[in-house]
């Protein structure tokens, strides 16, 4: 993933290019687009976790220790199973939030929750992938090393985990106050 700063100085934009089409509404319009971005980052993190798990399964079935594949060892199986459980939970969240978005619902909280869960889950899955690879997990010749390094950015794109947790709580409290 390539990231870069963009600096605009003394840029003038004509009124026909106003974001949202109305003066003073651009920020709100831009914030609405973050829901789609958060769903996209959550989906990418979920797929990345699946790819890392597939790699770990392949490695665990091929790598032998004490004369048998390490996939036969219960603690390796536990890491594989826990990773599958977490990926499945993220997939269910993804199905739910995208269905709600397609139905036109306000998904601000759900999109943020999905993004937080999926990206944190991805971090845990790639960590297990490295653990399953053992010392080889740090070697650039194995995918596990790249998975571990690259997965970190998902927790930052489209709002950090911590900022989204604050946003989720703020909206929960606002909805509670409005209902009471």
C-alpha positions in Angstrom: 0.0 0.0 0.0 1.3 3.4 -0.9 0.4 6.4 1.2 1.5 10.0 0.8 0.7 13.5 2.0 -1.1 15.8 -0.2 -0.6 19.5 0.4 -2.8 22.1 -1.3 -2.0 25.8 -1.0 -3.9 28.7 -2.5 -6.3 26.3 -4.3 -9.5 27.9 -5.5 -12.4 25.7 -6.5 -15.3 26.9 -8.5 -18.9 26.7 -7.0 -19.8 23.9 -9.5 -17.3 21.7 -7.7 -18.7 22.1 -4.2 -18.7 18.8 -2.3 -22.4 18.0 -1.7 -23.4 20.8 -4.0 -24.2 23.3 -1.2 -21.9 25.7 0.6 -21.1 24.6 4.1 -22.3 21.0 3.6 -19.1 19.5 2.3 -17.8 18.2 5.6 -21.0 16.4 6.4 -21.1 14.9 2.9 -17.5 13.8 3.2 -18.2 12.2 6.6 -21.0 10.2 5.1 -18.6 8.7 2.5 -16.4 7.4 5.4 -19.0 4.6 6.1 -18.3 3.1 2.7 -14.6 3.5 3.2 -14.8 1.8 6.6 -16.8 -1.1 5.1 -14.2 -1.4 2.4 -11.3 -1.4 4.8 -13.1 -4.0 7.0 -13.8 -6.2 4.0 -10.1 -5.9 2.9 -8.9 -6.8 6.4 -11.3 -9.8 6.5 -10.1 -11.1 3.2 -6.5 -10.5 4.2 -7.0 -12.5 7.4 -8.5 -15.3 5.3 -5.5 -15.3 3.0 -3.1 -15.4 6.0 -5.1 -18.3 7.5 -4.9 -20.2 4.3 -1.2 -19.7 4.2 -0.9 -20.9 7.9 -3.0 -24.0 7.1 -0.8 -24.8 4.1 2.4 -24.4 6.2 1.0 -26.4 9.1 0.2 -29.3 6.9 3.6 -29.3 5.1 5.9 -28.5 8.0 6.9 -31.6 10.0 8.2 -31.8 13.6 8.8 -35.0 15.5 8.0 -36.9 12.3 4.5 -35.5 11.8 2.8 -32.4 10.3 2.6 -29.6 13.0 -1.1 -29.4 12.0 -1.6 -32.5 14.1 -0.6 -30.7 17.3 -3.5 -29.4 19.4 -2.1 -26.0 20.1 -1.6 -25.4 16.3 -5.2 -26.6 15.8 -6.4 -24.2 18.4 -4.8 -21.2 16.7 -6.2 -22.3 13.3 -9.7 -22.8 14.8 -9.7 -19.5 16.7 -8.6 -17.7 13.5 -11.5 -19.3 11.6 -14.0 -18.4 14.3 -12.9 -14.7 14.2 -12.9 -14.5 10.4 -16.4 -16.0 10.4 -17.6 -13.4 12.9 -16.2 -10.6 10.7 -17.8 -12.1 7.6 -21.2 -12.1 9.4 -20.7 -8.5 10.4 -19.8 -7.6 6.8 -22.9 -9.3 5.4 -25.0 -7.5 8.0 -23.6 -4.0 7.5 -23.5 -4.2 3.7 -27.1 -5.4 3.6 -28.1 -2.5 5.9 -26.2 0.0 3.7 -27.9 -1.4 0.6 -31.3 -0.9 2.4 -30.5 2.7 3.0 -30.1 2.5 6.7 -27.9 4.8 8.7 -24.9 2.6 9.3 -22.4 4.9 10.9 -22.1 2.9 14.1 -22.3 -0.5 12.4 -19.7 0.4 9.8 -17.3 1.7 12.4 -17.9 -1.4 14.6 -17.3 -3.7 11.6 -14.1 -1.8 10.7 -12.8 -2.0 14.2 -13.6 -5.7 14.7 -12.3 -6.8 11.3 -9.1 -4.9 11.5 -8.3 -5.9 15.0 -9.2 -9.5 14.1 -6.9 -9.4 11.1 -4.1 -8.4 13.4 -4.8 -11.4 15.7 -5.0 -13.8 12.8 -1.7 -12.7 11.2 -0.1 -12.9 14.6 -1.3 -16.5 14.9 0.0 -17.1 11.3 3.5 -15.9 12.4 3.3 -18.0 15.5 2.4 -21.2 13.5 5.3 -20.5 11.2 7.6 -20.2 14.3 11.0 -18.7 13.5 10.3 -18.9 9.8 7.5 -16.4 10.4 10.1 -13.6 10.5 11.8 -14.6 7.3 10.9 -12.6 4.2 10.8 -15.9 2.1 7.4 -16.7 3.9 4.2 -14.8 3.4 3.7 -14.7 7.2 6.3 -12.0 7.6 4.6 -9.7 5.0 1.1 -10.4 6.3 2.2 -9.4 9.8 3.8 -6.2 8.6 1.1 -5.2 6.1 -1.9 -5.9 8.3 -1.1 -3.1 10.7 -2.2 -0.3 8.4 -5.8 -1.6 8.4 -6.2 -0.4 12.0 -5.2 3.1 10.9 -7.0 3.6 7.5 -10.4 5.4 7.6 -10.2 6.1 11.3 -8.0 4.5 14.0 -9.5 1.8 16.3 -9.4 4.3 19.2 -11.0 7.1 17.3 -13.8 4.8 16.0 -14.4 3.5 19.6 -14.9 7.1 20.7 -17.2 7.8 17.8 -19.3 4.6 18.5 -19.6 5.5 22.2 -20.5 9.2 21.4 -23.3 8.1 19.0 -24.6 5.4 21.5 -24.8 8.1 24.3 -26.4 10.6 21.9 -29.1 8.0 20.9 -29.6 7.1 24.6 -30.1 10.7 25.6 -32.5 11.3 22.7 -34.6 8.3 23.7 -34.9 9.3 27.4 
